[in-house]
Amino acid sequence: MAEKIKKCPICKKETMQEFRPFCSRQCKNIDLNRWLSGTYVVPGDELVNDQYSQQIDTESEET
């Protein structure tokens, strides 16, 4: 059975082992930037102000 050629999710070129699942460092960085900028999100429940968040808020007000 022939191995299916995997494609880069950013530019659709053939992937390179070093950067899998991407084809290059550039595409890898594009993907990272999309996660960090909020372009990609994982759906879930809206966060509520829990005890940990309240503790952080209190500490920041004290300084």
Contacts in CASP RR format, 6 or more apart in sequence:
PFRMAT RR
TARGET T0000
AUTHOR 0000-0000-0000
METHOD contacts of the structure
MODEL  1
MAEKIKKCPICKKETMQEFRPFCSRQCKNIDLNRWLSGTYVVPGDELVND
QYSQQIDTESEET
5 14 0 8 1.000
6 14 0 8 1.000
6 15 0 8 1.000
6 20 0 8 1.000
6 21 0 8 1.000
7 13 0 8 1.000
7 14 0 8 1.000
7 15 0 8 1.000
8 14 0 8 1.000
8 15 0 8 1.000
8 21 0 8 1.000
8 22 0 8 1.000
8 23 0 8 1.000
8 24 0 8 1.000
8 27 0 8 1.000
9 21 0 8 1.000
9 22 0 8 1.000
9 27 0 8 1.000
9 31 0 8 1.000
10 22 0 8 1.000
10 23 0 8 1.000
10 27 0 8 1.000
10 30 0 8 1.000
10 31 0 8 1.000
11 23 0 8 1.000
11 27 0 8 1.000
13 23 0 8 1.000
13 24 0 8 1.000
14 23 0 8 1.000
15 21 0 8 1.000
15 22 0 8 1.000
15 23 0 8 1.000
16 22 0 8 1.000
16 23 0 8 1.000
16 24 0 8 1.000
19 25 0 8 1.000
19 27 0 8 1.000
19 28 0 8 1.000
22 28 0 8 1.000
22 31 0 8 1.000
33 39 0 8 1.000
34 40 0 8 1.000
47 53 0 8 1.000
49 57 0 8 1.000
END
